[in-house]
């Protein structure tokens, strides 16, 4: 079976995302997101310039900037929820993003989504529920932040397909990282002057002194961001974003893998059932995509 264009790219991207999140959890949890972005991004940009052959102004440069803003907002909106609430439920809520992509593909791109694909997407989402098991957790309005974050991600994905199909993925990655760099500079300047009753360490942590080992991890995160920047953009430039969206669910499979390899976290039977459901949803989506 030939994989639809974009599926290999999204699998590479979400695996890199999962590993990057594991490294942040393992090593740089004392840093603010502003410090991570400020130190990581200058290591990424030169490689993106080389990959883009210096041609950094796409024809749809305005849309590239809108996409960059959406990706910055995606991370910023979700971080308070990650810091304050049950991470499993936050993850489940965030992974309504593929459903948003399906809906936006219908409304914005005029796609006619077959019932079989909706069922495949629902199967993958059920797998997420089995993995994170958010049963019995009291609802908080802060969970809605993850919904907004998922909508930002889905909007960036559909925008890529609708307006930026012909743009070099490295160029899109360049402008996304420029967005992270600008946000980091603003965050470092503004954060000390802001105060909230809620403690948000990822947004307001003081500057963390850097060691040689810290720089090594930052370099690793820069390499992973280079992979994410290019392959996430390439994934949604193909003609079937609704198919590619189903494979966003593979993030949690890779997260479980890195959790086992790095933290010796062994998945239980519920997680294994969830993985099977995600795989079934992905295979079903592939089958729908080839017919």
C-alpha positions, 0 to 999 in steps of 0.5 A: 500500500502506498502511503498518502503524501504527508503521512511519513512526514507527520510520523517523523514530526510527531516522533520528534515532538514526543522526544523533545517533550521527553527531554524537556521533562527530563532536563530543562523543567526549571527553565521558562519557555522563553529561555528555551526558545531564546537559546534553541532558536538561534541554533535552528535558524542557520540550518533552515536558511541553508535548506531554504537556499536563502530564499526566505520570502515566499510569495504568500509571506503574509500567510507564512507569518499568520501560520507562525503566529498560530504555532506560537499561540498553540504552545503558549495557550497550552502551557498554563494547562500543562502546568496546572492540570492533569497532564493526561486529560490535557493531552486528551483534550488537546488531541481534538486537533485532528477532529478540528482538521477534519472539520476545517477541511470540510468548511475551508477546503470544501472537502467531502469527508467520507463517513469511513474517515470520520469513524477512523478518526473516532477510533483513534480518539478512543485510543487516546481516551484509553491511554490517558483515562480521564475518567472522574477528573473534575472539570476546570475551565482551564481545560478549554485552553487545550481546546484553543491550542488544538484549534490553533494547530489545526488552523495552521495545518489547514492554512498550510494546505490551503495557501502554502502548498508550494512554499519550501517547508524550510521557509515555513519552518524559518518563519515559525522559528522567527515567531518563537524568537520574537515571542521569547524576547517579548516574554523575557522583557514582559514576564518580570512585570506581570503577576498572577495569582496562579503560579505558572513556572513555565512562563515566569521562571527566573533565568536558569544558569546554564551548564555545559550539559544544559547546552548539550540538551538545548542543542538536542532540542534545536536538532529536534525542532529543525526536524519538526519545523520541516516535516510538520510543514511538509506533512500538511502541504499534500492534497489530503490533510484529513488523512494526515491528521489521523496520524497526529494521534501517533504522538502518544504512541511515541510518547509511551515509547520514549517514556519506556526508554528514558523513564522506564515507564511501562504501559499498562493494559489500557495503554496497550489497548489504546495503542491498538485502537490508534493503529486501527484508526490509522490503518483504516484511514490509509485504506479510505485514502487509497480508495 
